[in-house]
Amino acid sequence: MGLRPAASLPCHEHPADLWFAELPEQVEAAKALCTDCPIRQQCLAGALERAEPWGVWGGQLVLSGVVVARKRPRGRPRKNDVAA
């Protein structure tokens, strides 16, 4: 069971800045592209081992060397919930 050539990995097929995006929607898009990557687990393990400061690695968002669930939008969070 061999790996696909590096050129066919999602991170090699899409712009590199997508994996270091600022917008939460772009971060989620990058995470989704990693879903079927054959080296997903190794990628994430390597990023955690290196304590990567930020970016999408192995389909997970890493900030300050740890996995976080979601990227918060820029700005301060609301003090009160807004009624919809």
N, C-alpha and C positions, 0 to 999 in steps of 0.2 A: 504494500500500500504506500505509494509514493506521494509526495506533496506536489501540488501544482507549481509551475514556475512562479517566481516572485512577481513577475509582471502581471499575473492574474489575481493577485491579492487585492482586496478592496482598497487598501491604503496606497497601492501603487497605481490603481486605475482612476482615482479621484484626486482632486487638488489637496495637497498636504494641509493647507490651512483649514480644511473642513474638520480635521481632527483636533484643531485648536481654536474652534469657533467661539465667538462671544455670545451669540444668540442661542437661547435654549432650544429653539426649533432646529437649528443647524446641528447642535450637539446630539439631539435625539436622532437626526437623520444619519449622522456618522455612526452612532451606536447600532442603528438598524442595519447599516451596511456590513457590520462585523458579524452579524448573526450566523452566516454560513461559512465564515473564514476557517480554513483548516488549521491555522496556527493561533486561533483565538486564545486558548488557555495559556500557551507559551508566551504570547504577547503580553497578556495581563500579568502573569507571574514575573516576567522580566521587568515590567514597569514598576511593580510593587517592590521588587528586589532593589531596583535603582532609585526608589523613592522619587519617581518622576514628579515634578512640581505641578503639572496640569496636563490635560488633554484626554482624548478618548483612546483607551488602550484595551484591546481584547473585548470590545463591546461595552466597556464600563467607563464612566467618567472618573478620572483620578484628579484630585486636588490635594496639594501638599502631601503627596505620597500615599494617600488613602482613597478608597473607593467611596464615592458619594452617590446618592440615588438620582438627584436631579440638579441641574444648574439653575440657580435663581436668576431671575432677570436683574438687570442693573437697577440701582436705586434702593431706597429704603422700603422695607415692607410696610404695609398699611397697619396703623395702630388699631383700627376697628374694621370688622368685616363689613363689606358693602352689601346691602340688600339688593338682590337681583330682580 
